[in-house]
């Protein structure tokens, strides 16, 4: 039995889904040169599973278990910081990136638009600490950018990030382009009735915020 989100998306055509992406304002957040590639990815995804079409919106994806030291050329916070910066087309441009061990922690620091930012996390884990994303978003906000990195709903241990304003992201959620953040958690562990109850509650909260 389909839940309300799946039923809604599978009733749409690729054309209708693409029109909703445009309605959300998503394309205005992207370089025009990326529009055709995104449209092609959306339509290709619709051929096999429309429910996962939202994954095509990600500009950066990596495994959550991807921190193996501090080598900037390997899996490290330094490397992820560079990868994230490249996805912004110059909006986020960190300089003087430092990545070092300090008292059983990994310390990451960088400068952005004249301000200094730091992040520390325990060194014993190989899992990426998403608190770094919060530091990056603080740097973006401080520099006057309305865009930020937002994690798409987790379906496995992969992180998928978009780079848009929170307003555009919430509009995309309201248009049911993107499922709510805990959708797949409820899908794995709950009945379809529980999933629908969660969906109703989440969309009600979005309408109250509008």
C-alpha positions as YAML, in Angstrom:
chain: A
units: angstrom
residues:
- id: 1
  name: UNK
  ca: [0.00, 0.00, 0.00]
- id: 2
  name: UNK
  ca: [1.38, 3.38, -0.97]
- id: 3
  name: UNK
  ca: [1.80, 6.17, 1.56]
- id: 4
  name: UNK
  ca: [0.60, 9.67, 0.72]
- id: 5
  name: UNK
  ca: [3.97, 10.96, -0.49]
- id: 6
  name: UNK
  ca: [4.62, 7.99, -2.78]
- id: 7
  name: UNK
  ca: [1.07, 8.10, -4.12]
- id: 8
  name: UNK
  ca: [1.36, 11.81, -4.83]
- id: 9
  name: UNK
  ca: [4.70, 11.59, -6.65]
- id: 10
  name: UNK
  ca: [3.87, 8.50, -8.69]
- id: 11
  name: UNK
  ca: [0.73, 10.21, -10.00]
- id: 12
  name: UNK
  ca: [2.89, 12.94, -11.49]
- id: 13
  name: UNK
  ca: [4.60, 12.83, -14.85]
- id: 14
  name: UNK
  ca: [8.19, 13.92, -15.33]
- id: 15
  name: UNK
  ca: [6.85, 17.09, -16.98]
- id: 16
  name: UNK
  ca: [4.72, 17.90, -13.94]
- id: 17
  name: UNK
  ca: [7.56, 17.23, -11.52]
- id: 18
  name: UNK
  ca: [9.89, 19.44, -13.53]
- id: 19
  name: UNK
  ca: [7.30, 22.22, -13.55]
- id: 20
  name: UNK
  ca: [7.12, 22.01, -9.76]
- id: 21
  name: UNK
  ca: [10.89, 22.34, -9.53]
- id: 22
  name: UNK
  ca: [10.62, 25.53, -11.57]
- id: 23
  name: UNK
  ca: [7.69, 26.74, -9.46]
- id: 24
  name: UNK
  ca: [9.72, 26.30, -6.28]
- id: 25
  name: UNK
  ca: [12.32, 28.77, -7.54]
- id: 26
  name: UNK
  ca: [15.02, 26.09, -7.54]
- id: 27
  name: UNK
  ca: [16.38, 26.96, -10.97]
- id: 28
  name: UNK
  ca: [16.96, 30.57, -9.97]
- id: 29
  name: UNK
  ca: [19.39, 29.25, -7.35]
- id: 30
  name: UNK
  ca: [21.46, 27.34, -9.91]
- id: 31
  name: UNK
  ca: [23.80, 28.47, -12.69]
- id: 32
  name: UNK
  ca: [21.86, 28.48, -15.95]
- id: 33
  name: UNK
  ca: [24.45, 26.12, -17.45]
- id: 34
  name: UNK
  ca: [23.31, 23.42, -14.97]
- id: 35
  name: UNK
  ca: [19.60, 23.54, -15.85]
- id: 36
  name: UNK
  ca: [19.65, 21.13, -18.79]
- id: 37
  name: UNK
  ca: [21.72, 18.54, -16.92]
- id: 38
  name: UNK
  ca: [19.34, 18.65, -13.97]
- id: 39
  name: UNK
  ca: [16.30, 18.28, -16.19]
- id: 40
  name: UNK
  ca: [17.87, 15.29, -17.94]
- id: 41
  name: UNK
  ca: [18.69, 13.68, -14.57]
- id: 42
  name: UNK
  ca: [15.14, 14.22, -13.32]
- id: 43
  name: UNK
  ca: [13.60, 12.67, -16.42]
- id: 44
  name: UNK
  ca: [15.99, 9.72, -16.36]
- id: 45
  name: UNK
  ca: [15.18, 9.03, -12.70]
- id: 46
  name: UNK
  ca: [11.46, 9.09, -13.48]
- id: 47
  name: UNK
  ca: [11.97, 6.18, -15.83]
- id: 48
  name: UNK
  ca: [12.79, 3.79, -12.98]
- id: 49
  name: UNK
  ca: [11.57, 5.35, -9.71]
- id: 50
  name: UNK
  ca: [9.93, 8.80, -9.43]
- id: 51
  name: UNK
  ca: [9.97, 8.61, -5.61]
- id: 52
  name: UNK
  ca: [13.73, 9.19, -5.68]
- id: 53
  name: UNK
  ca: [13.76, 11.99, -8.26]
- id: 54
  name: UNK
  ca: [14.66, 14.50, -5.52]
- id: 55
  name: UNK
  ca: [18.13, 12.93, -5.21]
- id: 56
  name: UNK
  ca: [19.00, 14.56, -8.54]
- id: 57
  name: UNK
  ca: [18.89, 17.95, -6.78]
- id: 58
  name: UNK
  ca: [22.04, 17.17, -4.77]
- id: 59
  name: UNK
  ca: [25.18, 19.12, -5.69]
- id: 60
  name: UNK
  ca: [27.48, 17.13, -3.35]
- id: 61
  name: UNK
  ca: [27.24, 13.52, -2.17]
- id: 62
  name: UNK
  ca: [29.60, 11.45, -0.08]
- id: 63
  name: UNK
  ca: [29.61, 8.52, 2.32]
- id: 64
  name: UNK
  ca: [29.00, 9.39, 5.96]
- id: 65
  name: UNK
  ca: [31.86, 7.05, 6.92]
- id: 66
  name: UNK
  ca: [34.53, 8.92, 5.01]
- id: 67
  name: UNK
  ca: [37.01, 10.45, 7.43]
- id: 68
  name: UNK
  ca: [40.34, 8.61, 7.32]
- id: 69
  name: UNK
  ca: [42.94, 11.02, 8.61]
- id: 70
  name: UNK
  ca: [43.86, 14.57, 7.69]
- id: 71
  name: UNK
  ca: [45.48, 14.16, 4.27]
- id: 72
  name: UNK
  ca: [43.91, 16.88, 2.06]
- id: 73
  name: UNK
  ca: [44.26, 14.57, -0.95]
- id: 74
  name: UNK
  ca: [42.39, 11.68, 0.73]
- id: 75
  name: UNK
  ca: [39.17, 11.22, 2.72]
- id: 76
  name: UNK
  ca: [39.41, 14.08, 5.20]
- id: 77
  name: UNK
  ca: [37.53, 17.15, 6.40]
- id: 78
  name: UNK
  ca: [39.92, 19.24, 4.31]
- id: 79
  name: UNK
  ca: [38.97, 17.32, 1.17]
- id: 80
  name: UNK
  ca: [35.25, 17.56, 1.94]
- id: 81
  name: UNK
  ca: [35.56, 21.29, 2.59]
- id: 82
  name: UNK
  ca: [37.13, 21.76, -0.85]
- id: 83
  name: UNK
  ca: [34.47, 19.55, -2.47]
- id: 84
  name: UNK
  ca: [31.68, 21.56, -0.89]
- id: 85
  name: UNK
  ca: [33.28, 24.86, -1.90]
- id: 86
  name: UNK
  ca: [33.59, 23.74, -5.52]
- id: 87
  name: UNK
  ca: [29.84, 23.05, -5.63]
- id: 88
  name: UNK
  ca: [29.01, 26.69, -4.85]
- id: 89
  name: UNK
  ca: [30.62, 28.22, -7.94]
- id: 90
  name: UNK
  ca: [32.60, 30.67, -5.84]
- id: 91
  name: UNK
  ca: [29.93, 31.68, -3.32]
- id: 92
  name: UNK
  ca: [31.75, 29.79, -0.58]
- id: 93
  name: UNK
  ca: [35.48, 30.31, -1.05]
- id: 94
  name: UNK
  ca: [37.45, 29.22, 2.04]
- id: 95
  name: UNK
  ca: [41.13, 30.13, 2.21]
- id: 96
  name: UNK
  ca: [44.01, 29.13, 4.47]
- id: 97
  name: UNK
  ca: [42.40, 25.76, 5.22]
- id: 98
  name: UNK
  ca: [44.13, 23.95, 8.10]
- id: 99
  name: UNK
  ca: [43.43, 20.37, 9.16]
- id: 100
  name: UNK
  ca: [45.40, 18.94, 12.11]
- id: 101
  name: UNK
  ca: [45.34, 16.65, 15.13]
- id: 102
  name: UNK
  ca: [44.97, 18.41, 18.49]
- id: 103
  name: UNK
  ca: [44.61, 16.36, 21.71]
- id: 104
  name: UNK
  ca: [42.80, 13.38, 20.16]
- id: 105
  name: UNK
  ca: [40.64, 15.70, 18.07]
- id: 106
  name: UNK
  ca: [40.70, 16.81, 14.47]
- id: 107
  name: UNK
  ca: [40.75, 20.58, 14.21]
- id: 108
  name: UNK
  ca: [39.69, 22.26, 10.98]
- id: 109
  name: UNK
  ca: [40.03, 25.98, 10.44]
- id: 110
  name: UNK
  ca: [39.59, 28.29, 7.47]
- id: 111
  name: UNK
  ca: [39.09, 31.91, 6.56]
- id: 112
  name: UNK
  ca: [36.16, 33.25, 4.58]
- id: 113
  name: UNK
  ca: [35.65, 36.86, 3.51]
- id: 114
  name: UNK
  ca: [38.10, 38.03, 6.17]
- id: 115
  name: UNK
  ca: [36.63, 36.05, 9.08]
- id: 116
  name: UNK
  ca: [38.18, 33.04, 10.82]
- id: 117
  name: UNK
  ca: [36.22, 29.83, 11.49]
- id: 118
  name: UNK
  ca: [37.13, 26.70, 13.45]
- id: 119
  name: UNK
  ca: [35.66, 23.25, 13.95]
- id: 120
  name: UNK
  ca: [36.78, 20.38, 16.22]
- id: 121
  name: UNK
  ca: [35.61, 16.78, 16.39]
- id: 122
  name: UNK
  ca: [36.89, 13.57, 18.05]
- id: 123
  name: UNK
  ca: [39.55, 11.87, 15.96]
- id: 124
  name: UNK
  ca: [38.65, 8.27, 16.81]
- id: 125
  name: UNK
  ca: [35.58, 8.09, 14.55]
- id: 126
  name: UNK
  ca: [35.56, 7.69, 10.78]
- id: 127
  name: UNK
  ca: [32.09, 9.21, 10.48]
- id: 128
  name: UNK
  ca: [31.71, 12.69, 9.07]
- id: 129
  name: UNK
  ca: [30.50, 15.17, 11.69]
- id: 130
  name: UNK
  ca: [27.75, 17.34, 10.09]
- id: 131
  name: UNK
  ca: [28.54, 20.12, 12.56]
- id: 132
  name: UNK
  ca: [31.08, 21.25, 9.96]
- id: 133
  name: UNK
  ca: [28.12, 22.09, 7.70]
- id: 134
  name: UNK
  ca: [26.78, 24.39, 10.41]
- id: 135
  name: UNK
  ca: [30.12, 26.20, 10.56]
- id: 136
  name: UNK
  ca: [30.14, 26.59, 6.77]
- id: 137
  name: UNK
  ca: [26.56, 27.89, 6.82]
- id: 138
  name: UNK
  ca: [27.52, 30.39, 9.51]
- id: 139
  name: UNK
  ca: [30.33, 31.62, 7.26]
- id: 140
  name: UNK
  ca: [27.93, 31.93, 4.34]
- id: 141
  name: UNK
  ca: [25.38, 33.85, 6.41]
- id: 142
  name: UNK
  ca: [28.07, 36.14, 7.79]
- id: 143
  name: UNK
  ca: [29.18, 36.96, 4.24]
- id: 144
  name: UNK
  ca: [25.64, 37.92, 3.24]
- id: 145
  name: UNK
  ca: [24.67, 34.82, 1.25]
- id: 146
  name: UNK
  ca: [21.11, 33.53, 1.55]
- id: 147
  name: UNK
  ca: [22.19, 30.12, 0.28]
- id: 148
  name: UNK
  ca: [23.27, 27.31, 2.56]
- id: 149
  name: UNK
  ca: [24.05, 23.63, 2.47]
- id: 150
  name: UNK
  ca: [21.01, 21.56, 3.43]
- id: 151
  name: UNK
  ca: [21.09, 17.80, 3.81]
- id: 152
  name: UNK
  ca: [18.50, 15.92, 1.81]
- id: 153
  name: UNK
  ca: [16.59, 13.12, 3.60]
- id: 154
  name: UNK
  ca: [18.81, 10.15, 4.43]
- id: 155
  name: UNK
  ca: [18.00, 6.88, 2.67]
- id: 156
  name: UNK
  ca: [21.20, 5.08, 3.66]
- id: 157
  name: UNK
  ca: [24.59, 6.15, 4.99]
- id: 158
  name: UNK
  ca: [25.19, 8.60, 2.17]
- id: 159
  name: UNK
  ca: [25.00, 12.36, 2.64]
- id: 160
  name: UNK
  ca: [23.36, 14.34, -0.16]
- id: 161
  name: UNK
  ca: [23.58, 18.13, 0.07]
- id: 162
  name: UNK
  ca: [21.81, 20.85, -1.89]
- id: 163
  name: UNK
  ca: [22.95, 24.48, -2.02]
- id: 164
  name: UNK
  ca: [19.94, 26.77, -2.00]
- id: 165
  name: UNK
  ca: [18.20, 29.23, 0.30]
- id: 166
  name: UNK
  ca: [16.11, 27.77, 3.12]
- id: 167
  name: UNK
  ca: [13.06, 29.53, 1.66]
- id: 168
  name: UNK
  ca: [13.45, 27.72, -1.66]
- id: 169
  name: UNK
  ca: [14.03, 24.40, 0.08]
- id: 170
  name: UNK
  ca: [10.86, 24.77, 2.20]
- id: 171
  name: UNK
  ca: [8.88, 25.72, -0.89]
- id: 172
  name: UNK
  ca: [10.13, 22.56, -2.60]
- id: 173
  name: UNK
  ca: [8.99, 20.54, 0.41]
- id: 174
  name: UNK
  ca: [5.56, 22.16, 0.30]
- id: 175
  name: UNK
  ca: [5.27, 21.25, -3.38]
- id: 176
  name: UNK
  ca: [6.24, 17.67, -2.44]
- id: 177
  name: UNK
  ca: [9.31, 17.72, -4.66]
- id: 178
  name: UNK
  ca: [11.36, 16.64, -1.65]
- id: 179
  name: UNK
  ca: [10.07, 14.33, 1.10]
- id: 180
  name: UNK
  ca: [10.19, 15.37, 4.78]
- id: 181
  name: UNK
  ca: [13.49, 14.77, 6.62]
- id: 182
  name: UNK
  ca: [12.39, 11.67, 8.58]
- id: 183
  name: UNK
  ca: [10.31, 10.14, 5.79]
- id: 184
  name: UNK
  ca: [12.58, 7.17, 5.14]
- id: 185
  name: UNK
  ca: [13.04, 6.49, 8.86]
- id: 186
  name: UNK
  ca: [9.28, 6.10, 9.20]
- id: 187
  name: UNK
  ca: [9.16, 4.12, 5.96]
- id: 188
  name: UNK
  ca: [11.65, 1.57, 7.31]
- id: 189
  name: UNK
  ca: [10.24, 1.25, 10.81]
- id: 190
  name: UNK
  ca: [6.57, 2.13, 10.67]
- id: 191
  name: UNK
  ca: [3.30, 1.11, 9.07]
- id: 192
  name: UNK
  ca: [1.87, 3.06, 6.17]
- id: 193
  name: UNK
  ca: [-0.60, 4.60, 8.64]
- id: 194
  name: UNK
  ca: [2.29, 5.84, 10.80]
- id: 195
  name: UNK
  ca: [4.04, 7.23, 7.72]
- id: 196
  name: UNK
  ca: [0.89, 9.08, 6.67]
- id: 197
  name: UNK
  ca: [0.43, 10.46, 10.19]
- id: 198
  name: UNK
  ca: [3.99, 11.79, 10.11]
- id: 199
  name: UNK
  ca: [3.43, 13.29, 6.65]
- id: 200
  name: UNK
  ca: [0.21, 15.00, 7.73]
- id: 201
  name: UNK
  ca: [1.90, 16.48, 10.80]
- id: 202
  name: UNK
  ca: [4.93, 17.68, 8.85]
- id: 203
  name: UNK
  ca: [2.96, 19.31, 6.04]
- id: 204
  name: UNK
  ca: [0.67, 20.96, 8.59]
- id: 205
  name: UNK
  ca: [3.73, 22.49, 10.26]
- id: 206
  name: UNK
  ca: [5.00, 23.75, 6.89]
- id: 207
  name: UNK
  ca: [1.66, 25.41, 6.13]
- id: 208
  name: UNK
  ca: [1.74, 27.16, 9.51]
- id: 209
  name: UNK
  ca: [5.23, 28.49, 8.77]
- id: 210
  name: UNK
  ca: [4.21, 29.87, 5.36]
...
